[in-house]
Amino acid sequence: MKTLIFLSVFVLGATIGQAQQITKLNEVEINYIPLNAEISQNDAVFTIKIEPRGVNNFVSNPIGFLNENFDIHQFINKFGTEDYDSYVVQLKSSKGSMVANYDREGHLLSTRQNFKDILMPYQLRMQVYNENKGWGMKNNKYIASTKGMMLTKAIYKITLINGNQKRNIRIDALDKDYGVVARN
């Protein structure tokens, strides 16, 4: 019995002694990139291609998508070795694109957005439907621009068809608060 108790105390002591050893780990850098994207460079213009799984989020809120999925300061630290005065970041998807202009410090100066065949805001769809009964939408385009985060231009160009007839409509979404593609 003495041997069993002595052996148990010895095994317990060895286990506890091993558990107290400190292992030092090297520092690890972790980068959060929610969407895998292909980045290409042409002088100070950097183009990011959005994968198909991210297109709907990008189209519904491009600036929000940019802020959530792109860190300009990390980008400048990695690619800004050539002392650029400004950076142009272009996001491209199958539904359109957005060009964002940044200054040297990474402040958003302006954006230009151009999308085609997107889901328009519900209120706008209902307005177009109610004012054009019997007509179907063939396609649409959304063109917008911002100064910083402030939306300065938002236009929908809609093509309607009814049999052989065709009608083009242009709606200034800024006047009607339909310019939701640039919300933050």
Solvent accessible surface area in square Angstrom, and as a share of the most:
residue,aa,sasa,rsa
1,M,172,0.77
2,K,177,0.75
3,T,104,0.61
4,L,111,0.55
5,I,99,0.50
6,F,145,0.61
7,L,98,0.49
8,S,61,0.39
9,V,95,0.55
10,F,130,0.54
11,V,83,0.48
12,L,109,0.54
13,G,43,0.42
14,A,52,0.40
15,T,80,0.47
16,I,92,0.47
17,G,48,0.46
18,Q,131,0.58
19,A,78,0.60
20,Q,131,0.58
21,Q,136,0.61
22,I,160,0.81
23,T,107,0.62
24,K,191,0.81
25,L,149,0.74
26,N,139,0.71
27,E,174,0.78
28,V,115,0.66
29,E,144,0.65
30,I,152,0.77
31,N,75,0.39
32,Y,173,0.66
33,I,114,0.58
34,P,40,0.25
35,L,26,0.13
36,N,101,0.52
37,A,45,0.35
38,E,108,0.48
39,I,79,0.40
40,S,56,0.36
41,Q,88,0.39
42,N,112,0.58
43,D,116,0.60
44,A,26,0.20
45,V,57,0.33
46,F,0,0.00
47,T,19,0.11
48,I,11,0.05
49,K,103,0.44
50,I,18,0.09
51,E,59,0.26
52,P,121,0.76
53,R,156,0.57
54,G,1,0.01
55,V,12,0.07
56,N,121,0.62
57,N,97,0.50
58,F,0,0.00
59,V,16,0.09
60,S,55,0.35
61,N,28,0.14
62,P,0,0.00
63,I,0,0.00
64,G,6,0.06
65,F,10,0.04
66,L,1,0.01
67,N,80,0.41
68,E,130,0.58
69,N,41,0.21
70,F,31,0.13
71,D,74,0.39
72,I,16,0.08
73,H,101,0.45
74,Q,74,0.33
75,F,11,0.05
76,I,30,0.15
77,N,125,0.64
78,K,146,0.62
79,F,64,0.27
80,G,20,0.19
81,T,116,0.67
82,E,116,0.52
83,D,109,0.56
84,Y,33,0.13
85,D,107,0.56
86,S,48,0.31
87,Y,4,0.02
88,V,38,0.22
89,V,0,0.00
90,Q,40,0.18
91,L,3,0.02
92,K,83,0.35
93,S,23,0.15
94,S,86,0.56
95,K,69,0.29
96,G,17,0.16
97,S,26,0.17
98,M,0,0.00
99,V,17,0.10
100,A,0,0.00
101,N,31,0.16
102,Y,11,0.04
103,D,31,0.16
104,R,106,0.39
105,E,102,0.46
106,G,6,0.06
107,H,111,0.49
108,L,34,0.17
109,L,85,0.43
110,S,23,0.15
111,T,1,0.00
112,R,137,0.50
113,Q,2,0.01
114,N,80,0.41
115,F,2,0.01
116,K,108,0.46
117,D,70,0.36
118,I,11,0.06
119,L,146,0.73
120,M,5,0.02
121,P,26,0.16
122,Y,141,0.53
123,Q,120,0.53
124,L,0,0.00
125,R,75,0.27
126,M,70,0.31
127,Q,38,0.17
128,V,12,0.07
129,Y,120,0.46
130,N,82,0.42
131,E,119,0.53
132,N,12,0.06
133,K,131,0.55
134,G,66,0.63
135,W,46,0.16
136,G,35,0.33
137,M,88,0.39
138,K,122,0.51
139,N,60,0.31
140,N,4,0.02
141,K,106,0.45
142,Y,0,0.00
143,I,43,0.22
144,A,2,0.02
145,S,25,0.16
146,T,2,0.01
147,K,139,0.59
148,G,18,0.18
149,M,75,0.33
150,M,140,0.62
151,L,32,0.16
152,T,63,0.36
153,K,87,0.37
154,A,0,0.00
155,I,13,0.07
156,Y,0,0.00
157,K,86,0.36
158,I,2,0.01
159,T,20,0.12
160,L,3,0.02
161,I,71,0.36
162,N,59,0.30
163,G,74,0.71
164,N,162,0.83
165,Q,109,0.49
166,K,131,0.56
167,R,94,0.34
168,N,109,0.56
169,I,39,0.20
170,R,160,0.59
171,I,13,0.07
172,D,63,0.33
173,A,0,0.00
174,L,69,0.34
175,D,116,0.60
176,K,97,0.41
177,D,123,0.64
178,Y,25,0.09
179,G,11,0.11
180,V,51,0.29
181,V,6,0.03
182,A,6,0.05
183,R,120,0.44
184,N,131,0.67
